[in-house]
Amino acid sequence: MRVDRAWLGLIVLTLPTFLVAIDTTALLLALPQLSADLGATGVEQLWISDSYGFMVAGLVITMGTLGDRIGRRRLLMIGGAAFAVLSVVAAFATGPLMLIVVRALLGVAGATLAPSTLALITNMFHDDRQRGRAIAIWATCQFTGGALGPVLAGFLLQHFWWGSVFLAAVPAMAVLLLAGPFLLPEYRGDRAGRLDPVSVGLSLMAVLSTVYGLKQLTVEGVSVVPAVALVAGAAVGFVFVRRQLRLETPLLDLRLLRDRPLTAVIVGLVFAGVAMAGTGLMVTQYLQSVLGFSPFVSAVLFAPMGLGVAAGTMAAPMLIRWMKPATAIAGGLAVSALGGLLLVGVGVGGGYALPLVMTGITVLALGAGPLFALGTGLVVGSVPPERAGSAASMSETGNYLGGSLGLALLGMVAAAIYRGRMDGTSDSLAGAVAESRHLPAGQGAELLHAAREAFTAGLHVTGVVAAAIFAGTAVLILTMRRPAPRTAPAALPDHEVTRS
């Protein structure tokens, strides 16, 4: 494939990546308006927001391997067409149940996009350096879209109805469907084998049970339903792993984890997701409930976190001109640890609180960029071309599980600190805000101040935990990096040098 055509094809691949990321985060801002119009209950609102992510997380492994078998471009075209049609249906949904079902079907279509686009990049760019730049651009578009989603939603909701948020993805999918057949190569693995329905079912059950249990932990705390879901997910996951290790052509090739650097990167992606999701949860609530900004202004102020990751991913290809990828990743994670520690200095108010929290999340996100760019490149570049879709799905699954873990575990830690500081008199900052409205002015102000201090203490601990996670992951990456070759680097093939 000619280089100029490959770069044009990359533009086609990044458009749906960018718009789908926007679509995912934009819904958070549109949810109150659409819920009011459709009459959605609190439980229905949770399913409207979560059904998409559940299906993506549960099916991304299957879709990555399916693309290897039937053709990556073909699967991408099918998924893109379905996503466009379902986005239009979602925009004109007439009730909560209809929107929940359509969002779940959008998740099925969305699960085809990330592994297909990543796997196609490996086919289009055979040179390691060019492929690294292409993956960095792809990741940049993903994180930029996530950061700008609430901002775009705020603009659309000011001028149009809530359905316009879903329609934003349609033009990008139209470009993909029109230009894809001309600019994107088709690829399917000759030795990919048949798709194992049992493995598909096991992977779906394991991931859905685990993600559901983790999400319920953030809502209910430690209780029977999340515990049962997590135990069931772990049990089914164990059966899934045993089956994959026995199959000649598994759905997910877990034998790849015998490669120590690859394992370190997968673990790093999970832990980075934990730290970033947990920190993001606390900071967005801090901006609204402690500093008092509106949801839209908070979304704008929070955008530097996504833009910071995007800047870090774009800088990654330049960093490996002067250092090894493992050094660049570990150094970036050390920077992220510093960003987490900056959050410890954030107070309940004052002129320095906002600049400090924004600096903290920007530095934290910037340092994680090399991991997402170079780590993802290592994962998809470490397998034969016919297994690139499966490897891409492994990377994406790690990201989803890490994010869910972060929301659940760090959210629980912060909640425990809050309740401890409040001596059990209040379960949440939102509850304290509501209760203060029914108290005399002096008592209400005193309760609010105590609640905001307790919540801020939870943010401090979250920052410390995130810093520890990033620092520990940096050590892991350096410890498990590929050993230095005995021969001179100049005598090695270029791809071996850049991946060492």
C-alpha positions as CSV (number, residue, x, y, z in Angstrom):
1,M,0.0,0.0,0.0
2,R,1.4,3.4,-1.0
3,V,2.4,5.6,1.9
4,D,0.3,8.6,0.8
5,R,-2.8,6.3,0.4
6,A,-2.0,4.8,3.8
7,W,-2.1,8.2,5.5
8,L,-5.4,9.1,3.8
9,G,-6.7,5.8,5.0
10,L,-5.6,6.7,8.5
11,I,-7.7,9.9,8.3
12,V,-10.7,7.7,7.4
13,L,-10.0,5.5,10.4
14,T,-9.6,8.3,12.9
15,L,-12.9,10.0,12.0
16,P,-15.1,7.3,13.5
17,T,-12.7,6.9,16.4
18,F,-13.0,10.6,17.2
19,L,-16.7,10.9,16.8
20,V,-17.5,7.7,18.7
21,A,-15.4,9.0,21.6
22,I,-17.3,12.3,21.5
23,D,-20.6,10.4,21.3
24,T,-19.8,8.4,24.4
25,T,-18.9,11.3,26.7
26,A,-21.4,13.7,25.3
27,L,-24.3,11.6,26.5
28,L,-23.3,12.4,30.1
29,L,-24.2,16.0,29.6
30,A,-27.3,15.2,27.5
31,L,-28.7,12.6,30.0
32,P,-30.7,15.0,32.3
33,Q,-32.5,16.6,29.3
34,L,-33.3,13.4,27.5
35,S,-34.4,11.8,30.8
36,A,-36.8,14.6,31.4
37,D,-38.2,14.4,27.9
38,L,-38.6,10.6,27.9
39,G,-39.7,10.4,31.5
40,A,-36.8,8.0,32.5
41,T,-36.5,6.8,36.1
42,G,-33.2,6.8,37.9
43,V,-32.6,3.1,37.1
44,E,-33.5,3.7,33.5
45,Q,-31.0,6.6,33.3
46,L,-28.3,4.2,34.6
47,W,-29.1,1.7,31.9
48,I,-29.2,4.4,29.2
49,S,-25.7,5.5,30.1
50,D,-24.2,2.0,30.9
51,S,-25.8,-0.3,28.3
52,Y,-23.4,0.9,25.5
53,G,-20.3,0.4,27.6
54,F,-21.4,-3.0,28.8
55,M,-21.8,-4.3,25.3
56,V,-18.6,-2.8,24.0
57,A,-16.7,-4.3,26.9
58,G,-18.3,-7.7,26.5
59,L,-17.9,-8.0,22.8
60,V,-14.6,-6.3,21.9
61,I,-12.7,-9.6,22.3
62,T,-15.2,-11.4,20.0
63,M,-15.1,-8.6,17.4
64,G,-11.4,-8.4,17.3
65,T,-11.1,-12.1,16.5
66,L,-14.1,-12.0,14.1
67,G,-12.3,-9.3,12.1
68,D,-9.3,-11.6,11.8
69,R,-11.6,-14.3,10.3
70,I,-14.1,-12.5,8.0
71,G,-12.0,-9.5,7.1
72,R,-11.2,-6.4,9.1
73,R,-12.5,-3.9,6.5
74,R,-15.7,-5.9,6.0
75,L,-16.3,-5.9,9.8
76,L,-15.5,-2.2,10.1
77,M,-17.9,-1.4,7.2
78,I,-20.7,-3.5,8.8
79,G,-20.1,-1.9,12.2
80,G,-19.9,1.6,10.8
81,A,-23.2,1.2,8.8
82,A,-25.0,-0.2,11.9
83,F,-23.6,2.6,14.1
84,A,-24.9,5.3,11.7
85,V,-28.4,3.8,11.4
86,L,-28.7,3.1,15.1
87,S,-27.5,6.7,16.0
88,V,-30.4,8.0,13.9
89,V,-32.8,5.7,15.7
90,A,-31.5,6.7,19.1
91,A,-31.9,10.4,18.2
92,F,-35.6,9.9,17.7
93,A,-36.3,7.4,20.5
94,T,-39.8,7.7,21.9
95,G,-39.2,6.1,25.3
96,P,-36.6,5.0,27.8
97,L,-36.8,1.3,27.0
98,M,-36.4,2.0,23.3
99,L,-33.3,4.1,24.0
100,I,-31.8,1.5,26.3
101,V,-32.2,-1.2,23.6
102,V,-30.8,1.0,20.9
103,R,-27.8,2.0,23.1
104,A,-27.1,-1.7,23.7
105,L,-27.2,-2.4,19.9
106,L,-24.9,0.7,19.4
107,G,-22.5,-1.0,21.8
108,V,-22.5,-4.1,19.6
109,A,-21.6,-2.0,16.6
110,G,-19.1,0.1,18.6
111,A,-17.3,-3.1,19.6
112,T,-16.3,-3.6,16.0
113,L,-14.6,-0.2,15.6
114,A,-11.5,-0.1,17.9
115,P,-10.0,-3.5,17.2
116,S,-10.8,-3.3,13.4
117,T,-9.2,0.2,13.1
118,L,-6.1,-0.8,15.1
119,A,-5.6,-4.1,13.2
120,L,-6.0,-2.3,9.9
121,I,-3.3,0.2,10.9
122,T,-0.9,-2.7,11.3
123,N,-1.7,-3.8,7.7
124,M,-1.3,-0.3,6.3
125,F,1.9,0.6,7.9
126,H,4.7,-2.0,7.8
127,D,7.5,0.3,9.0
128,D,7.6,0.3,12.8
129,R,8.2,4.0,13.1
130,Q,5.4,4.9,10.7
131,R,3.1,2.5,12.5
132,G,4.0,4.0,15.8
133,R,3.1,7.5,14.6
134,A,-0.1,6.2,13.1
135,I,-1.2,4.6,16.4
136,A,-0.2,7.7,18.3
137,I,-2.5,9.8,16.0
138,W,-5.3,7.2,16.4
139,A,-5.0,7.3,20.2
140,T,-4.8,11.1,20.1
141,C,-8.1,11.3,18.2
142,Q,-9.7,8.9,20.7
143,F,-8.7,10.9,23.8
144,T,-9.4,14.3,22.2
145,G,-12.9,13.2,21.2
146,G,-13.5,12.0,24.8
147,A,-12.4,15.4,26.1
148,L,-14.4,17.5,23.7
149,G,-17.6,15.4,23.9
150,P,-19.2,17.3,26.8
151,V,-18.2,20.6,25.2
152,L,-19.8,19.7,21.9
153,A,-22.8,18.4,23.8
154,G,-23.2,21.7,25.6
155,F,-23.1,23.6,22.3
156,L,-25.7,21.2,20.6
157,L,-28.0,21.3,23.6
158,Q,-28.1,25.1,23.6
159,H,-29.2,25.2,19.9
160,F,-30.9,21.8,19.2
161,W,-32.7,19.0,21.0
162,W,-31.0,16.1,22.8
163,G,-31.1,13.8,19.8
164,S,-28.6,16.0,18.0
165,V,-25.9,14.5,20.3
166,F,-26.4,11.1,18.7
167,L,-26.5,12.5,15.2
168,A,-23.0,13.9,15.5
169,A,-21.5,10.5,14.7
170,V,-23.4,10.0,11.5
171,P,-21.3,12.2,9.1
172,A,-18.1,10.5,10.2
173,M,-19.6,7.1,9.6
174,A,-20.8,8.3,6.1
175,V,-17.2,9.3,5.2
176,L,-16.0,5.9,6.4
177,L,-18.6,4.0,4.3
178,L,-17.9,6.1,1.2
179,A,-14.1,6.3,1.3
180,G,-13.3,3.1,3.2
181,P,-13.6,0.7,0.2
182,F,-11.1,2.8,-1.8
183,L,-8.5,3.7,0.9
184,L,-8.6,0.8,3.3
185,P,-7.1,-2.6,2.5
186,E,-8.9,-5.8,3.2
187,Y,-7.2,-8.4,5.4
188,R,-8.3,-11.7,6.8
189,G,-6.1,-14.4,8.4
190,D,-5.7,-17.5,6.3
191,R,-5.0,-19.5,9.5
192,A,-7.5,-17.7,11.7
193,G,-9.7,-20.8,12.1
194,R,-13.4,-21.0,13.0
195,L,-15.0,-18.8,15.6
196,D,-15.7,-20.8,18.8
197,P,-19.3,-20.0,20.0
198,V,-18.6,-21.4,23.5
199,S,-15.6,-19.1,23.9
200,V,-17.7,-16.1,22.7
201,G,-20.4,-16.9,25.3
202,L,-17.8,-17.4,28.0
203,S,-16.0,-14.1,27.3
204,L,-19.3,-12.2,27.1
205,M,-20.5,-13.6,30.4
206,A,-17.1,-13.1,32.2
207,V,-16.6,-9.5,31.1
208,L,-20.3,-8.4,31.6
209,S,-20.5,-10.0,35.0
210,T,-17.2,-8.4,36.1
211,V,-17.9,-4.9,34.7
212,Y,-21.5,-5.0,36.1
213,G,-20.2,-6.0,39.6
214,L,-17.6,-3.3,39.6
215,K,-20.1,-0.6,38.5
216,Q,-22.6,-1.8,41.2
217,L,-19.9,-1.4,43.8
218,T,-19.8,2.3,43.1
219,V,-23.6,2.6,43.5
220,E,-24.4,0.1,46.3
221,G,-21.0,-0.4,48.0
222,V,-20.1,-3.9,49.2
223,S,-23.3,-5.9,49.1
224,V,-24.7,-9.2,47.8
225,V,-25.4,-8.3,44.2
226,P,-22.0,-6.9,43.3
227,A,-20.2,-9.7,45.2
228,V,-22.2,-12.4,43.4
229,A,-21.6,-10.7,40.0
230,L,-17.8,-10.5,40.6
231,V,-17.6,-14.1,41.8
232,A,-19.5,-15.3,38.8
233,G,-17.4,-13.2,36.5
234,A,-14.2,-14.7,38.0
235,A,-15.5,-18.3,37.8
236,V,-16.6,-17.9,34.2
237,G,-13.3,-16.1,33.4
238,F,-11.4,-19.0,34.8
239,V,-13.2,-21.5,32.6
240,F,-12.6,-19.1,29.6
241,V,-8.9,-19.0,30.3
242,R,-8.7,-22.8,30.6
243,R,-10.5,-23.2,27.3
244,Q,-8.3,-20.7,25.4
245,L,-5.1,-22.4,26.5
246,R,-6.4,-25.7,25.2
247,L,-7.7,-24.6,21.8
248,E,-5.5,-24.6,18.8
249,T,-7.0,-21.4,17.5
250,P,-8.3,-19.6,20.6
251,L,-10.7,-16.6,20.6
252,L,-8.1,-14.7,22.7
253,D,-4.5,-15.9,22.4
254,L,-3.4,-15.8,26.0
255,R,-0.1,-17.4,25.1
256,L,1.0,-13.9,24.1
257,L,1.3,-13.2,27.8
258,R,4.4,-15.4,28.0
259,D,6.1,-12.3,26.5
260,R,7.2,-10.4,29.7
261,P,7.3,-6.9,28.1
262,L,3.8,-7.5,26.5
263,T,2.4,-8.7,29.9
264,A,3.9,-5.6,31.6
265,V,2.2,-3.3,29.0
266,I,-1.2,-5.0,29.4
267,V,-1.0,-4.8,33.2
268,G,0.2,-1.1,32.8
269,L,-2.9,-0.3,30.7
270,V,-5.2,-1.8,33.3
271,F,-3.6,0.1,36.2
272,A,-3.4,3.3,34.3
273,G,-7.1,3.0,33.6
274,V,-7.7,2.4,37.3
275,A,-5.8,5.6,38.3
276,M,-7.2,7.8,35.6
277,A,-10.8,6.8,36.0
278,G,-10.7,7.0,39.8
279,T,-9.1,10.4,39.6
280,G,-11.4,11.7,36.9
281,L,-14.5,10.6,39.0
282,M,-13.3,12.6,42.0
283,V,-12.1,15.7,40.1
284,T,-15.4,16.1,38.2
285,Q,-17.4,15.9,41.4
286,Y,-14.9,18.3,43.1
287,L,-15.4,20.9,40.4
288,Q,-19.2,20.7,40.7
289,S,-19.9,20.0,44.4
290,V,-16.9,21.7,46.1
291,L,-16.0,24.6,43.8
292,G,-19.6,25.0,42.6
293,F,-19.3,25.0,38.8
294,S,-22.1,24.0,36.6
295,P,-22.0,20.6,34.8
296,F,-21.1,22.2,31.4
297,V,-18.4,24.5,32.9
298,S,-17.0,21.5,34.8
299,A,-16.8,19.6,31.6
300,V,-14.9,22.4,29.9
301,L,-12.5,22.6,32.9
302,F,-12.0,18.9,32.9
303,A,-11.2,18.8,29.2
304,P,-7.4,19.2,29.9
305,M,-7.3,15.7,31.2
306,G,-8.3,14.2,27.9
307,L,-6.3,16.7,25.9
308,G,-3.2,16.0,28.1
309,V,-3.4,12.3,27.2
310,A,-3.7,13.3,23.6
311,A,-0.6,15.5,23.8
312,G,1.3,12.7,25.5
313,T,0.4,10.2,22.8
314,M,1.5,12.6,20.1
315,A,4.8,13.2,21.8
316,A,5.6,9.5,22.2
317,P,7.0,8.9,18.7
318,M,9.4,11.8,19.2
319,L,10.5,10.5,22.6
320,I,11.7,7.2,21.2
321,R,14.1,9.0,18.9
322,W,16.2,9.7,22.1
323,M,15.3,6.8,24.4
324,K,14.0,3.2,24.4
325,P,10.2,2.8,24.4
326,A,10.3,1.2,27.9
327,T,12.2,4.2,29.2
328,A,9.8,6.6,27.6
329,I,6.8,4.8,29.1
330,A,8.3,4.6,32.6
331,G,9.4,8.2,32.5
332,G,5.9,9.3,31.4
333,L,4.4,7.3,34.3
334,A,6.7,9.0,36.7
335,V,5.4,12.4,35.4
336,S,1.8,11.1,36.0
337,A,2.7,10.2,39.6
338,L,3.8,13.8,40.1
339,G,0.4,14.9,38.7
340,G,-1.3,12.7,41.3
341,L,0.7,14.2,44.1
342,L,-0.2,17.8,43.0
343,L,-3.8,16.9,43.9
344,V,-2.8,16.5,47.5
345,G,-2.3,20.3,47.7
346,V,-5.9,21.1,46.5
347,G,-8.0,22.8,49.1
348,V,-11.7,23.4,49.6
349,G,-11.5,26.9,48.0
350,G,-9.3,29.8,47.5
351,G,-7.7,31.3,44.4
352,Y,-5.1,28.5,43.9
353,A,-7.6,25.5,44.1
354,L,-8.8,25.6,40.5
355,P,-5.3,26.2,38.9
356,L,-3.8,23.5,41.0
357,V,-6.4,20.8,40.3
358,M,-6.3,21.6,36.5
359,T,-2.5,21.4,36.5
360,G,-2.6,18.1,38.5
361,I,-5.0,16.4,36.0
362,T,-3.1,17.7,33.0
363,V,0.3,16.6,34.2
364,L,-1.2,13.2,35.3
365,A,-2.8,12.7,31.9
366,L,0.2,14.0,29.9
367,G,2.5,11.4,31.4
368,A,0.2,8.5,30.6
369,G,0.2,9.3,26.9
370,P,3.4,7.3,26.0
371,L,1.9,4.2,27.6
372,F,-1.2,4.4,25.5
373,A,0.6,5.1,22.3
374,L,3.7,3.0,22.6
375,G,2.1,0.2,24.7
376,T,-0.8,-0.2,22.2
377,G,1.8,-0.3,19.4
378,L,3.7,-3.0,21.2
379,V,0.6,-5.1,21.7
380,V,-0.6,-5.0,18.1
381,G,2.9,-5.3,16.7
382,S,3.9,-8.3,18.8
383,V,1.7,-10.8,16.9
384,P,1.6,-12.2,13.4
385,P,-0.7,-10.1,11.0
386,E,-3.4,-12.7,11.1
387,R,-3.8,-12.2,14.9
388,A,-3.6,-8.4,15.1
389,G,-7.4,-8.0,15.7
390,S,-7.2,-10.4,18.7
391,A,-4.2,-8.5,20.1
392,A,-6.0,-5.2,19.7
393,S,-9.0,-6.5,21.5
394,M,-6.8,-7.6,24.4
395,S,-5.5,-4.0,24.7
396,E,-9.1,-2.5,24.6
397,T,-10.4,-5.0,27.2
398,G,-7.6,-4.0,29.5
399,N,-8.6,-0.3,29.1
400,Y,-12.3,-1.1,29.9
401,L,-11.6,-3.2,32.9
402,G,-9.1,-0.7,34.3
403,G,-11.6,2.1,34.0
404,S,-14.4,0.1,35.7
405,L,-12.0,-1.0,38.5
406,G,-10.9,2.6,39.0
407,L,-14.5,3.9,39.3
408,A,-15.4,1.1,41.8
409,L,-12.3,0.8,43.9
410,L,-11.1,4.4,44.2
411,G,-14.7,5.5,44.5
412,M,-15.2,3.2,47.4
413,V,-11.9,4.4,49.1
414,A,-13.0,8.0,48.7
415,A,-16.5,7.3,50.1
416,A,-15.0,5.5,53.1
417,I,-12.8,8.5,53.9
418,Y,-15.7,10.8,53.5
419,R,-17.9,8.9,55.9
420,G,-15.1,8.6,58.4
421,R,-14.4,12.3,58.3
422,M,-18.2,13.0,58.8
423,D,-18.4,10.5,61.7
424,G,-21.2,8.6,59.9
425,T,-23.5,11.6,59.8
426,S,-23.5,11.9,56.0
427,D,-23.1,9.2,53.3
428,S,-22.2,11.5,50.4
429,L,-21.5,15.1,49.5
430,A,-24.6,15.3,47.3
431,G,-26.7,14.2,50.3
432,A,-25.1,16.8,52.5
433,V,-25.9,19.5,49.9
434,A,-29.5,18.4,49.8
435,E,-29.8,18.3,53.6
436,S,-28.2,21.7,54.1
437,R,-31.1,23.3,52.2
438,H,-33.5,22.2,55.0
439,L,-31.3,23.6,57.8
440,P,-31.0,27.1,59.2
441,A,-28.4,29.2,57.3
442,G,-25.7,28.8,59.9
443,Q,-26.1,25.1,60.4
444,G,-26.4,24.5,56.7
445,A,-23.2,26.4,56.0
446,E,-21.3,24.5,58.7
447,L,-22.5,21.2,57.3
448,L,-21.5,22.1,53.8
449,H,-18.1,23.2,54.8
450,A,-17.5,20.0,56.8
451,A,-18.8,17.9,53.9
452,R,-16.6,19.7,51.3
453,E,-13.5,19.3,53.5
454,A,-14.3,15.6,54.0
455,F,-14.7,15.1,50.2
456,T,-11.5,17.0,49.5
457,A,-9.7,14.7,51.9
458,G,-10.9,11.8,49.8
459,L,-9.5,13.6,46.7
460,H,-6.1,13.9,48.4
461,V,-6.0,10.2,49.2
462,T,-7.1,9.4,45.6
463,G,-4.2,11.5,44.3
464,V,-1.7,9.6,46.5
465,V,-3.1,6.2,45.5
466,A,-3.0,7.2,41.8
467,A,0.6,8.4,42.3
468,A,1.5,5.1,43.9
469,I,-0.1,3.2,41.0
470,F,1.7,5.1,38.4
471,A,5.1,4.8,40.2
472,G,4.6,1.1,40.7
473,T,3.6,0.6,37.1
474,A,6.8,2.5,36.0
475,V,8.9,0.1,38.0
476,L,7.1,-2.9,36.5
477,I,7.7,-1.6,32.9
478,L,11.4,-1.1,33.6
479,T,11.7,-4.5,35.4
480,M,10.0,-6.5,32.7
481,R,11.4,-4.7,29.6
482,R,13.1,-6.7,26.9
483,P,16.8,-7.5,27.8
484,A,19.4,-5.5,26.0
485,P,20.8,-7.5,23.0
486,R,24.3,-8.8,23.2
487,T,25.1,-7.6,19.7
488,A,25.4,-4.0,18.8
489,P,22.1,-2.3,18.1
490,A,23.3,-1.2,14.7
491,A,23.4,-4.8,13.6
492,L,19.8,-5.5,14.5
493,P,16.7,-5.1,12.3
494,D,15.1,-1.7,12.8
495,H,11.9,-3.2,14.4
496,E,13.9,-5.1,17.0
497,V,15.7,-1.9,18.1
498,T,12.5,0.2,18.4
499,R,10.7,-2.5,20.4
500,S,13.4,-3.2,22.9
